Amino acid sequence: MADLLCRALEALLRFIECYKYNTRARDQLQNAIALARQCAEARPKSVAAVFMTLDKLLKNWGDKHLVLEIADLCIGAARCAPRTRREVEGEAQALICGRSWVFQRIGRLTEALIEAEKSLQLGKDIGWERDTVYCKKCMGRLYRMMAEQEHDGGGGAMARDAFR
């Protein structure tokens, strides 16, 4: 049964990737999440890179708790699966675009920076230049936000950045 569910998940992720700029993909988000949850324990390799496909759809959905939950699900799966480049990329993206992204938006900037540094190291370990550049950009923004927060006494920067 797990094989069938994982094949369904993989097919659904291909569909979502194909139609990612269309409501067809968005309409399948909940199905992909349900399948990922079912496959995570039995077949972590099938779930390790799910966040890479669902990233933008999850964020557009507007539920930070769900973004964090799916990032954590994928990170856990990536760490349990046999490690190939794809699993490391999945973990790295879930760290920077999932955990770090949510922590930044809820004002936990130090934790966001820690997750960004973890992603940066994973990307460096496999020579994934795209991740390295993206992490450095995000970390620069975090350092700027931390400096603004310190200068403003805590509130001003977060209120301005909440709408960016």
VMD Tcl script that builds the backbone (N, CA, C; Angstrom):
set m [mol new atoms 492]
animate dup $m
set s [atomselect $m all]
$s set {name element resname resid chain x y z} {
  {N N MET 1 A 0.815 -1.201 0.000}
  {CA C MET 1 A 0.000 0.000 0.000}
  {C C MET 1 A 0.858 1.265 0.000}
  {N N ALA 2 A 1.966 1.254 0.761}
  {CA C ALA 2 A 2.848 2.419 0.821}
  {C C ALA 2 A 3.429 2.729 -0.555}
  {N N ASP 3 A 3.772 1.689 -1.325}
  {CA C ASP 3 A 4.316 1.931 -2.666}
  {C C ASP 3 A 3.307 2.648 -3.554}
  {N N LEU 4 A 2.063 2.230 -3.475}
  {CA C LEU 4 A 1.007 2.848 -4.270}
  {C C LEU 4 A 0.812 4.312 -3.872}
  {N N LEU 5 A 0.777 4.579 -2.583}
  {CA C LEU 5 A 0.620 5.958 -2.108}
  {C C LEU 5 A 1.791 6.832 -2.548}
  {N N CYS 6 A 2.988 6.291 -2.471}
  {CA C CYS 6 A 4.175 7.067 -2.849}
  {C C CYS 6 A 4.217 7.319 -4.347}
  {N N ARG 7 A 3.802 6.341 -5.131}
  {CA C ARG 7 A 3.717 6.564 -6.583}
  {C C ARG 7 A 2.668 7.639 -6.889}
  {N N ALA 8 A 1.560 7.609 -6.153}
  {CA C ALA 8 A 0.531 8.640 -6.331}
  {C C ALA 8 A 1.074 10.012 -5.951}
  {N N LEU 9 A 1.816 10.091 -4.863}
  {CA C LEU 9 A 2.427 11.353 -4.443}
  {C C LEU 9 A 3.376 11.868 -5.517}
  {N N GLU 10 A 4.235 11.008 -6.008}
  {CA C GLU 10 A 5.206 11.423 -7.022}
  {C C GLU 10 A 4.506 11.892 -8.298}
  {N N ALA 11 A 3.439 11.219 -8.703}
  {CA C ALA 11 A 2.680 11.639 -9.886}
  {C C ALA 11 A 1.996 12.984 -9.633}
  {N N LEU 12 A 1.439 13.146 -8.457}
  {CA C LEU 12 A 0.772 14.402 -8.116}
  {C C LEU 12 A 1.774 15.556 -8.070}
  {N N LEU 13 A 2.960 15.316 -7.554}
  {CA C LEU 13 A 3.990 16.362 -7.524}
  {C C LEU 13 A 4.415 16.752 -8.938}
  {N N ARG 14 A 4.498 15.787 -9.844}
  {CA C ARG 14 A 4.812 16.101 -11.245}
  {C C ARG 14 A 3.698 16.963 -11.851}
  {N N PHE 15 A 2.460 16.621 -11.540}
  {CA C PHE 15 A 1.317 17.398 -12.011}
  {C C PHE 15 A 1.390 18.830 -11.481}
  {N N ILE 16 A 1.640 18.964 -10.202}
  {CA C ILE 16 A 1.725 20.295 -9.576}
  {C C ILE 16 A 2.863 21.093 -10.188}
  {N N GLU 17 A 3.989 20.459 -10.407}
  {CA C GLU 17 A 5.129 21.148 -11.021}
  {C C GLU 17 A 4.770 21.633 -12.425}
  {N N CYS 18 A 4.052 20.819 -13.153}
  {CA C CYS 18 A 3.646 21.156 -14.520}
  {C C CYS 18 A 2.660 22.327 -14.539}
  {N N TYR 19 A 1.770 22.378 -13.573}
  {CA C TYR 19 A 0.712 23.399 -13.546}
  {C C TYR 19 A 0.888 24.400 -12.403}
  {N N LYS 20 A 2.119 24.634 -11.987}
  {CA C LYS 20 A 2.360 25.432 -10.782}
  {C C LYS 20 A 1.842 26.867 -10.858}
  {N N TYR 21 A 1.634 27.394 -12.048}
  {CA C TYR 21 A 1.124 28.762 -12.174}
  {C C TYR 21 A -0.376 28.779 -12.485}
  {N N ASN 22 A -1.038 27.702 -12.210}
  {CA C ASN 22 A -2.440 27.517 -12.556}
  {C C ASN 22 A -3.203 27.093 -11.299}
  {N N THR 23 A -4.470 27.389 -11.248}
  {CA C THR 23 A -5.270 26.975 -10.089}
  {C C THR 23 A -5.354 25.463 -9.964}
  {N N ARG 24 A -5.091 24.744 -11.053}
  {CA C ARG 24 A -5.111 23.273 -10.982}
  {C C ARG 24 A -4.115 22.759 -9.935}
  {N N ALA 25 A -2.953 23.369 -9.881}
  {CA C ALA 25 A -1.944 22.957 -8.901}
  {C C ALA 25 A -2.412 23.278 -7.492}
  {N N ARG 26 A -2.892 24.509 -7.305}
  {CA C ARG 26 A -3.369 24.918 -5.979}
  {C C ARG 26 A -4.480 23.999 -5.477}
  {N N ASP 27 A -5.345 23.579 -6.383}
  {CA C ASP 27 A -6.454 22.714 -6.007}
  {C C ASP 27 A -5.991 21.335 -5.530}
  {N N GLN 28 A -4.769 20.974 -5.834}
  {CA C GLN 28 A -4.238 19.665 -5.437}
  {C C GLN 28 A -3.316 19.732 -4.217}
  {N N LEU 29 A -3.130 20.913 -3.668}
  {CA C LEU 29 A -2.213 21.082 -2.538}
  {C C LEU 29 A -2.581 20.193 -1.358}
  {N N GLN 30 A -3.832 20.207 -0.952}
  {CA C GLN 30 A -4.240 19.398 0.205}
  {C C GLN 30 A -4.040 17.901 -0.051}
  {N N ASN 31 A -4.273 17.458 -1.279}
  {CA C ASN 31 A -4.043 16.049 -1.616}
  {C C ASN 31 A -2.560 15.696 -1.508}
  {N N ALA 32 A -1.705 16.580 -1.998}
  {CA C ALA 32 A -0.260 16.337 -1.923}
  {C C ALA 32 A 0.202 16.289 -0.467}
  {N N ILE 33 A -0.324 17.178 0.350}
  {CA C ILE 33 A 0.038 17.190 1.776}
  {C C ILE 33 A -0.410 15.902 2.447}
  {N N ALA 34 A -1.630 15.476 2.177}
  {CA C ALA 34 A -2.146 14.235 2.786}
  {C C ALA 34 A -1.308 13.035 2.367}
  {N N LEU 35 A -0.952 12.960 1.101}
  {CA C LEU 35 A -0.112 11.843 0.637}
  {C C LEU 35 A 1.284 11.904 1.250}
  {N N ALA 36 A 1.852 13.106 1.347}
  {CA C ALA 36 A 3.183 13.244 1.948}
  {C C ALA 36 A 3.178 12.779 3.401}
  {N N ARG 37 A 2.149 13.132 4.119}
  {CA C ARG 37 A 2.040 12.695 5.523}
  {C C ARG 37 A 1.968 11.172 5.604}
  {N N GLN 38 A 1.242 10.557 4.679}
  {CA C GLN 38 A 1.095 9.099 4.681}
  {C C GLN 38 A 2.399 8.389 4.304}
  {N N CYS 39 A 3.187 9.003 3.432}
  {CA C CYS 39 A 4.397 8.354 2.916}
  {C C CYS 39 A 5.646 8.614 3.756}
  {N N ALA 40 A 5.610 9.621 4.615}
  {CA C ALA 40 A 6.815 10.088 5.303}
  {C C ALA 40 A 7.541 8.994 6.072}
  {N N GLU 41 A 6.821 8.203 6.801}
  {CA C GLU 41 A 7.474 7.193 7.626}
  {C C GLU 41 A 7.898 5.972 6.812}
  {N N ALA 42 A 7.014 5.504 5.961}
  {CA C ALA 42 A 7.289 4.274 5.213}
  {C C ALA 42 A 8.289 4.493 4.075}
  {N N ARG 43 A 8.211 5.632 3.415}
  {CA C ARG 43 A 9.070 5.920 2.261}
  {C C ARG 43 A 9.588 7.354 2.322}
  {N N PRO 44 A 10.492 7.647 3.254}
  {CA C PRO 44 A 10.961 9.031 3.411}
  {C C PRO 44 A 11.590 9.604 2.141}
  {N N LYS 45 A 12.185 8.764 1.309}
  {CA C LYS 45 A 12.798 9.253 0.073}
  {C C LYS 45 A 11.764 9.951 -0.817}
  {N N SER 46 A 10.530 9.476 -0.796}
  {CA C SER 46 A 9.471 10.077 -1.603}
  {C C SER 46 A 9.039 11.443 -1.075}
  {N N VAL 47 A 9.331 11.728 0.178}
  {CA C VAL 47 A 8.857 12.952 0.827}
  {C C VAL 47 A 9.972 13.988 0.988}
  {N N ALA 48 A 11.209 13.568 0.917}
  {CA C ALA 48 A 12.345 14.445 1.226}
  {C C ALA 48 A 12.360 15.744 0.428}
  {N N ALA 49 A 11.962 15.704 -0.820}
  {CA C ALA 49 A 12.027 16.902 -1.665}
  {C C ALA 49 A 10.651 17.500 -1.950}
  {N N VAL 50 A 9.627 17.083 -1.237}
  {CA C VAL 50 A 8.269 17.583 -1.461}
  {C C VAL 50 A 8.199 19.104 -1.291}
  {N N PHE 51 A 8.906 19.632 -0.311}
  {CA C PHE 51 A 8.846 21.072 -0.062}
  {C C PHE 51 A 9.311 21.868 -1.273}
  {N N MET 52 A 10.246 21.316 -2.015}
  {CA C MET 52 A 10.758 22.020 -3.190}
  {C C MET 52 A 9.635 22.292 -4.198}
  {N N THR 53 A 8.708 21.384 -4.309}
  {CA C THR 53 A 7.587 21.547 -5.235}
  {C C THR 53 A 6.463 22.383 -4.635}
  {N N LEU 54 A 6.207 22.208 -3.359}
  {CA C LEU 54 A 5.048 22.859 -2.728}
  {C C LEU 54 A 5.346 24.229 -2.122}
  {N N ASP 55 A 6.597 24.618 -2.069}
  {CA C ASP 55 A 7.042 25.841 -1.402}
  {C C ASP 55 A 6.126 27.042 -1.667}
  {N N LYS 56 A 6.026 27.486 -2.890}
  {CA C LYS 56 A 5.260 28.698 -3.217}
  {C C LYS 56 A 3.764 28.511 -2.961}
  {N N LEU 57 A 3.240 27.334 -3.275}
  {CA C LEU 57 A 1.817 27.084 -3.039}
  {C C LEU 57 A 1.496 27.162 -1.550}
  {N N LEU 58 A 2.366 26.586 -0.726}
  {CA C LEU 58 A 2.155 26.632 0.721}
  {C C LEU 58 A 2.163 28.064 1.229}
  {N N LYS 59 A 3.118 28.846 0.782}
  {CA C LYS 59 A 3.216 30.231 1.234}
  {C C LYS 59 A 2.017 31.047 0.765}
  {N N ASN 60 A 1.593 30.810 -0.467}
  {CA C ASN 60 A 0.424 31.529 -0.986}
  {C C ASN 60 A -0.856 31.130 -0.262}
  {N N TRP 61 A -0.889 29.941 0.297}
  {CA C TRP 61 A -2.042 29.472 1.065}
  {C C TRP 61 A -2.235 30.368 2.295}
  {N N GLY 62 A -1.102 30.861 2.846}
  {CA C GLY 62 A -1.171 31.838 3.924}
  {C C GLY 62 A -1.125 31.276 5.334}
  {N N ASP 63 A -0.839 30.001 5.479}
  {CA C ASP 63 A -0.825 29.361 6.798}
  {C C ASP 63 A 0.620 29.043 7.185}
  {N N LYS 64 A 1.210 29.916 8.010}
  {CA C LYS 64 A 2.608 29.725 8.410}
  {C C LYS 64 A 2.812 28.425 9.182}
  {N N HIS 65 A 1.811 28.026 9.964}
  {CA C HIS 65 A 1.918 26.761 10.701}
  {C C HIS 65 A 2.039 25.591 9.736}
  {N N LEU 66 A 1.290 25.639 8.656}
  {CA C LEU 66 A 1.352 24.574 7.657}
  {C C LEU 66 A 2.690 24.587 6.927}
  {N N VAL 67 A 3.202 25.759 6.594}
  {CA C VAL 67 A 4.519 25.861 5.956}
  {C C VAL 67 A 5.560 25.203 6.855}
  {N N LEU 68 A 5.524 25.546 8.141}
  {CA C LEU 68 A 6.484 24.987 9.093}
  {C C LEU 68 A 6.295 23.481 9.249}
  {N N GLU 69 A 5.060 23.025 9.323}
  {CA C GLU 69 A 4.795 21.588 9.459}
  {C C GLU 69 A 5.333 20.797 8.273}
  {N N ILE 70 A 5.080 21.274 7.070}
  {CA C ILE 70 A 5.533 20.538 5.883}
  {C C ILE 70 A 7.057 20.643 5.741}
  {N N ALA 71 A 7.629 21.775 6.083}
  {CA C ALA 71 A 9.096 21.883 6.079}
  {C C ALA 71 A 9.695 20.866 7.044}
  {N N ASP 72 A 9.148 20.786 8.251}
  {CA C ASP 72 A 9.650 19.829 9.245}
  {C C ASP 72 A 9.466 18.390 8.776}
  {N N LEU 73 A 8.333 18.106 8.148}
  {CA C LEU 73 A 8.078 16.764 7.620}
  {C C LEU 73 A 9.138 16.390 6.587}
  {N N CYS 74 A 9.440 17.315 5.692}
  {CA C CYS 74 A 10.420 17.050 4.636}
  {C C CYS 74 A 11.843 16.968 5.174}
  {N N ILE 75 A 12.164 17.805 6.133}
  {CA C ILE 75 A 13.494 17.756 6.750}
  {C C ILE 75 A 13.692 16.412 7.442}
  {N N GLY 76 A 12.697 15.983 8.207}
  {CA C GLY 76 A 12.780 14.682 8.869}
  {C C GLY 76 A 12.918 13.548 7.869}
  {N N ALA 77 A 12.145 13.606 6.788}
  {CA C ALA 77 A 12.221 12.565 5.761}
  {C C ALA 77 A 13.589 12.570 5.089}
  {N N ALA 78 A 14.097 13.757 4.788}
  {CA C ALA 78 A 15.409 13.856 4.136}
  {C C ALA 78 A 16.513 13.281 5.016}
  {N N ARG 79 A 16.377 13.442 6.308}
  {CA C ARG 79 A 17.398 12.938 7.227}
  {C C ARG 79 A 17.298 11.432 7.433}
  {N N CYS 80 A 16.114 10.857 7.173}
  {CA C CYS 80 A 15.917 9.412 7.335}
  {C C CYS 80 A 16.193 8.636 6.056}
  {N N ALA 81 A 16.059 9.303 4.931}
  {CA C ALA 81 A 16.208 8.630 3.633}
  {C C ALA 81 A 17.682 8.411 3.312}
  {N N PRO 82 A 17.965 7.431 2.472}
  {CA C PRO 82 A 19.338 7.309 1.955}
  {C C PRO 82 A 19.715 8.633 1.281}
  {N N ARG 83 A 20.894 9.163 1.611}
  {CA C ARG 83 A 21.260 10.522 1.205}
  {C C ARG 83 A 21.859 10.560 -0.200}
  {N N THR 84 A 21.094 11.138 -1.104}
  {CA C THR 84 A 21.613 11.502 -2.410}
  {C C THR 84 A 21.553 13.024 -2.472}
  {N N ARG 85 A 22.020 13.582 -3.552}
  {CA C ARG 85 A 21.983 15.035 -3.715}
  {C C ARG 85 A 20.554 15.562 -3.577}
  {N N ARG 86 A 19.580 14.849 -4.127}
  {CA C ARG 86 A 18.187 15.295 -4.102}
  {C C ARG 86 A 17.668 15.438 -2.663}
  {N N GLU 87 A 17.997 14.516 -1.793}
  {CA C GLU 87 A 17.544 14.598 -0.399}
  {C C GLU 87 A 18.210 15.773 0.311}
  {N N VAL 88 A 19.486 15.988 0.041}
  {CA C VAL 88 A 20.186 17.114 0.663}
  {C C VAL 88 A 19.599 18.435 0.167}
  {N N GLU 89 A 19.320 18.518 -1.121}
  {CA C GLU 89 A 18.692 19.727 -1.660}
  {C C GLU 89 A 17.320 19.947 -1.025}
  {N N GLY 90 A 16.557 18.881 -0.867}
  {CA C GLY 90 A 15.242 18.994 -0.249}
  {C C GLY 90 A 15.328 19.510 1.172}
  {N N GLU 91 A 16.283 18.973 1.939}
  {CA C GLU 91 A 16.466 19.442 3.312}
  {C C GLU 91 A 16.911 20.902 3.335}
  {N N ALA 92 A 17.877 21.243 2.490}
  {CA C ALA 92 A 18.393 22.615 2.465}
  {C C ALA 92 A 17.294 23.618 2.128}
  {N N GLN 93 A 16.469 23.304 1.134}
  {CA C GLN 93 A 15.409 24.245 0.759}
  {C C GLN 93 A 14.339 24.334 1.839}
  {N N ALA 94 A 14.010 23.223 2.463}
  {CA C ALA 94 A 13.017 23.268 3.543}
  {C C ALA 94 A 13.541 24.071 4.735}
  {N N LEU 95 A 14.832 24.040 4.967}
  {CA C LEU 95 A 15.419 24.828 6.051}
  {C C LEU 95 A 15.339 26.326 5.772}
  {N N ILE 96 A 15.769 26.738 4.567}
  {CA C ILE 96 A 15.823 28.177 4.278}
  {C C ILE 96 A 14.460 28.742 3.880}
  {N N CYS 97 A 13.720 28.021 3.062}
  {CA C CYS 97 A 12.445 28.541 2.545}
  {C C CYS 97 A 11.261 28.135 3.413}
  {N N GLY 98 A 11.490 27.226 4.334}
  {CA C GLY 98 A 10.441 26.795 5.248}
  {C C GLY 98 A 10.669 27.334 6.640}
  {N N ARG 99 A 11.560 26.658 7.372}
  {CA C ARG 99 A 11.785 27.064 8.764}
  {C C ARG 99 A 12.264 28.503 8.894}
  {N N SER 100 A 13.324 28.852 8.182}
  {CA C SER 100 A 13.878 30.200 8.309}
  {C C SER 100 A 12.854 31.246 7.880}
  {N N TRP 101 A 12.133 30.981 6.803}
  {CA C TRP 101 A 11.124 31.907 6.295}
  {C C TRP 101 A 10.036 32.167 7.343}
  {N N VAL 102 A 9.531 31.103 7.952}
  {CA C VAL 102 A 8.486 31.260 8.976}
  {C C VAL 102 A 9.050 31.990 10.190}
  {N N PHE 103 A 10.208 31.567 10.672}
  {CA C PHE 103 A 10.776 32.210 11.858}
  {C C PHE 103 A 10.996 33.702 11.625}
  {N N GLN 104 A 11.436 34.058 10.432}
  {CA C GLN 104 A 11.624 35.478 10.131}
  {C C GLN 104 A 10.302 36.214 10.235}
  {N N ARG 105 A 9.256 35.647 9.704}
  {CA C ARG 105 A 7.969 36.322 9.658}
  {C C ARG 105 A 7.233 36.375 10.986}
  {N N ILE 106 A 7.659 35.569 11.930}
  {CA C ILE 106 A 7.031 35.649 13.255}
  {C C ILE 106 A 7.962 36.320 14.263}
  {N N GLY 107 A 9.039 36.903 13.764}
  {CA C GLY 107 A 9.915 37.700 14.607}
  {C C GLY 107 A 10.975 36.933 15.368}
  {N N ARG 108 A 11.160 35.662 15.051}
  {CA C ARG 108 A 12.190 34.857 15.718}
  {C C ARG 108 A 13.445 34.874 14.838}
  {N N LEU 109 A 14.061 36.038 14.754}
  {CA C LEU 109 A 15.136 36.278 13.800}
  {C C LEU 109 A 16.392 35.457 14.075}
  {N N THR 110 A 16.742 35.273 15.338}
  {CA C THR 110 A 17.932 34.476 15.665}
  {C C THR 110 A 17.744 33.033 15.211}
  {N N GLU 111 A 16.563 32.482 15.448}
  {CA C GLU 111 A 16.285 31.113 15.001}
  {C C GLU 111 A 16.257 31.025 13.481}
  {N N ALA 112 A 15.737 32.063 12.833}
  {CA C ALA 112 A 15.726 32.099 11.367}
  {C C ALA 112 A 17.156 32.065 10.834}
  {N N LEU 113 A 18.034 32.800 11.479}
  {CA C LEU 113 A 19.435 32.833 11.065}
  {C C LEU 113 A 20.109 31.483 11.264}
  {N N ILE 114 A 19.814 30.808 12.347}
  {CA C ILE 114 A 20.381 29.473 12.607}
  {C C ILE 114 A 19.967 28.505 11.508}
  {N N GLU 115 A 18.684 28.518 11.125}
  {CA C GLU 115 A 18.200 27.615 10.075}
  {C C GLU 115 A 18.825 27.969 8.730}
  {N N ALA 116 A 19.007 29.265 8.472}
  {CA C ALA 116 A 19.652 29.700 7.231}
  {C C ALA 116 A 21.098 29.204 7.176}
  {N N GLU 117 A 21.793 29.269 8.296}
  {CA C GLU 117 A 23.179 28.789 8.347}
  {C C GLU 117 A 23.263 27.280 8.107}
  {N N LYS 118 A 22.288 26.528 8.621}
  {CA C LYS 118 A 22.257 25.082 8.373}
  {C C LYS 118 A 22.067 24.802 6.885}
  {N N SER 119 A 21.152 25.535 6.260}
  {CA C SER 119 A 20.919 25.358 4.835}
  {C C SER 119 A 22.164 25.726 4.034}
  {N N LEU 120 A 22.778 26.832 4.390}
  {CA C LEU 120 A 23.993 27.274 3.710}
  {C C LEU 120 A 25.066 26.190 3.755}
  {N N GLN 121 A 25.253 25.588 4.909}
  {CA C GLN 121 A 26.282 24.551 5.043}
  {C C GLN 121 A 25.954 23.322 4.191}
  {N N LEU 122 A 24.680 22.917 4.188}
  {CA C LEU 122 A 24.286 21.777 3.351}
  {C C LEU 122 A 24.553 22.077 1.877}
  {N N GLY 123 A 24.175 23.278 1.447}
  {CA C GLY 123 A 24.410 23.666 0.054}
  {C C GLY 123 A 25.887 23.671 -0.290}
  {N N LYS 124 A 26.698 24.191 0.613}
  {CA C LYS 124 A 28.153 24.193 0.381}
  {C C LYS 124 A 28.694 22.769 0.305}
  {N N ASP 125 A 28.190 21.895 1.168}
  {CA C ASP 125 A 28.672 20.515 1.207}
  {C C ASP 125 A 28.473 19.788 -0.120}
  {N N ILE 126 A 27.421 20.142 -0.854}
  {CA C ILE 126 A 27.166 19.460 -2.127}
  {C C ILE 126 A 27.483 20.348 -3.334}
  {N N GLY 127 A 28.011 21.527 -3.079}
  {CA C GLY 127 A 28.355 22.427 -4.171}
  {C C GLY 127 A 27.144 23.009 -4.882}
  {N N TRP 128 A 26.064 23.244 -4.133}
  {CA C TRP 128 A 24.827 23.787 -4.711}
  {C C TRP 128 A 24.884 25.300 -4.635}
  {N N GLU 129 A 25.390 25.895 -5.676}
  {CA C GLU 129 A 25.628 27.339 -5.710}
  {C C GLU 129 A 24.339 28.149 -5.544}
  {N N ARG 130 A 23.246 27.684 -6.121}
  {CA C ARG 130 A 21.958 28.389 -6.012}
  {C C ARG 130 A 21.556 28.562 -4.548}
  {N N ASP 131 A 21.710 27.507 -3.759}
  {CA C ASP 131 A 21.377 27.576 -2.341}
  {C C ASP 131 A 22.315 28.531 -1.609}
  {N N THR 132 A 23.583 28.456 -1.933}
  {CA C THR 132 A 24.569 29.317 -1.276}
  {C C THR 132 A 24.227 30.790 -1.498}
  {N N VAL 133 A 23.962 31.152 -2.729}
  {CA C VAL 133 A 23.638 32.542 -3.047}
  {C C VAL 133 A 22.337 32.962 -2.362}
  {N N TYR 134 A 21.329 32.114 -2.427}
  {CA C TYR 134 A 20.037 32.446 -1.831}
  {C C TYR 134 A 20.148 32.586 -0.307}
  {N N CYS 135 A 20.863 31.668 0.322}
  {CA C CYS 135 A 21.036 31.741 1.776}
  {C C CYS 135 A 21.760 33.012 2.190}
  {N N LYS 136 A 22.795 33.370 1.456}
  {CA C LYS 136 A 23.532 34.594 1.794}
  {C C LYS 136 A 22.647 35.824 1.641}
  {N N LYS 137 A 21.797 35.830 0.631}
  {CA C LYS 137 A 20.854 36.943 0.455}
  {C C LYS 137 A 19.894 37.011 1.635}
  {N N CYS 138 A 19.343 35.862 2.017}
  {CA C CYS 138 A 18.400 35.810 3.131}
  {C C CYS 138 A 19.071 36.185 4.457}
  {N N MET 139 A 20.287 35.716 4.634}
  {CA C MET 139 A 21.011 36.034 5.864}
  {C C MET 139 A 21.316 37.526 5.943}
  {N N GLY 140 A 21.646 38.133 4.814}
  {CA C GLY 140 A 21.866 39.578 4.793}
  {C C GLY 140 A 20.607 40.330 5.224}
  {N N ARG 141 A 19.465 39.875 4.728}
  {CA C ARG 141 A 18.198 40.496 5.121}
  {C C ARG 141 A 17.946 40.307 6.614}
  {N N LEU 142 A 18.242 39.119 7.118}
  {CA C LEU 142 A 18.050 38.863 8.549}
  {C C LEU 142 A 18.947 39.762 9.399}
  {N N TYR 143 A 20.208 39.905 8.994}
  {CA C TYR 143 A 21.108 40.788 9.739}
  {C C TYR 143 A 20.598 42.224 9.713}
  {N N ARG 144 A 20.082 42.669 8.552}
  {CA C ARG 144 A 19.532 44.012 8.464}
  {C C ARG 144 A 18.321 44.158 9.385}
  {N N MET 145 A 17.450 43.165 9.375}
  {CA C MET 145 A 16.263 43.218 10.231}
  {C C MET 145 A 16.642 43.216 11.706}
  {N N MET 146 A 17.649 42.439 12.056}
  {CA C MET 146 A 18.100 42.391 13.449}
  {C C MET 146 A 18.660 43.753 13.867}
  {N N ALA 147 A 19.416 44.375 12.972}
  {CA C ALA 147 A 19.970 45.699 13.279}
  {C C ALA 147 A 18.861 46.731 13.411}
  {N N GLU 148 A 17.877 46.665 12.525}
  {CA C GLU 148 A 16.747 47.593 12.615}
  {C C GLU 148 A 15.955 47.372 13.892}
  {N N GLN 149 A 15.767 46.111 14.232}
  {CA C GLN 149 A 15.017 45.781 15.446}
  {C C GLN 149 A 15.737 46.332 16.675}
  {N N GLU 150 A 17.054 46.167 16.687}
  {CA C GLU 150 A 17.838 46.687 17.812}
  {C C GLU 150 A 17.761 48.215 17.851}
  {N N HIS 151 A 17.863 48.837 16.702}
  {CA C HIS 151 A 17.819 50.303 16.620}
  {C C HIS 151 A 16.437 50.848 16.970}
  {N N ASP 152 A 15.392 50.175 16.492}
  {CA C ASP 152 A 14.017 50.644 16.714}
  {C C ASP 152 A 13.463 50.238 18.071}
  {N N GLY 153 A 14.173 49.416 18.770}
  {CA C GLY 153 A 13.666 48.943 20.044}
  {C C GLY 153 A 12.752 47.735 19.899}
  {N N GLY 154 A 12.744 47.134 18.716}
  {CA C GLY 154 A 12.034 45.867 18.569}
  {C C GLY 154 A 10.866 45.844 17.650}
  {N N GLY 155 A 10.054 46.864 17.540}
  {CA C GLY 155 A 8.798 46.713 16.829}
  {C C GLY 155 A 8.741 47.249 15.416}
  {N N GLY 156 A 9.409 48.335 15.128}
  {CA C GLY 156 A 9.231 49.002 13.852}
  {C C GLY 156 A 9.584 48.191 12.639}
  {N N ALA 157 A 10.712 47.535 12.671}
  {CA C ALA 157 A 11.157 46.775 11.503}
  {C C ALA 157 A 10.229 45.636 11.195}
  {N N MET 158 A 9.758 44.929 12.210}
  {CA C MET 158 A 8.881 43.781 11.976}
  {C C MET 158 A 7.551 44.237 11.380}
  {N N ALA 159 A 7.040 45.349 11.835}
  {CA C ALA 159 A 5.772 45.840 11.300}
  {C C ALA 159 A 5.924 46.222 9.828}
  {N N ARG 160 A 7.021 46.863 9.458}
  {CA C ARG 160 A 7.250 47.230 8.062}
  {C C ARG 160 A 7.458 45.991 7.199}
  {N N ASP 161 A 8.241 45.042 7.674}
  {CA C ASP 161 A 8.584 43.869 6.863}
  {C C ASP 161 A 7.456 42.862 6.756}
  {N N ALA 162 A 6.462 42.952 7.579}
  {CA C ALA 162 A 5.357 41.994 7.529}
  {C C ALA 162 A 4.612 42.061 6.198}
  {N N PHE 163 A 4.707 43.188 5.500}
  {CA C PHE 163 A 3.967 43.368 4.262}
  {C C PHE 163 A 4.839 43.224 3.026}
  {N N ARG 164 A 6.082 42.852 3.158}
  {CA C ARG 164 A 6.978 42.680 2.003}
  {C C ARG 164 A 6.886 41.316 1.451}
}
mol reanalyze $m
mol bondsrecalc $m
mol representation Tube
mol addrep $m
